[in-house]
Amino acid sequence: MRPSASFDALRGFAREGTVSVRVRGDCMAPFLADGSQVEVAGARLYWPGDVVVWSAPEGGLVAHRLLGYRLHRGSLALVTRGDSAAVHDSPVPLSRVLGRVSGAGVSLSARGAAVRAFLGIALSRLVRGLPR
């Protein structure tokens, strides 16, 4: 399913500057709280640890952390997951990406702290799952 024409227009704005998006839900807490307003900007390259925003196949926008990349149906796709989610999302085609969360208090040091917190959660889940 291809993103809508309105998404294409929104992505055009994000490439030229930033667009404001309101966060709904708690899957990115405590990094992004429900109701927070964030700025999203397009980029040429997205790095693991970035919080990326994309168009969901069922409509609406999703903001989750980029874990890495993989090949999906012959094209490069993003592997993402919400910070408080137990499993990663389905692969996200690059054509669906609006941009990454930027500005509004999201600095490199804040991003680094969020990545460290995410890794701490992931490692604790892994250790809990190991046989004793």
Summary of the structure (lengths in Angstrom):
residues: 132
radius of gyration: 14.9
end to end distance: 45.2
largest distance: 53.2
contacts: 355
relative contact order: 0.19
helix: 27%
strand: 33%
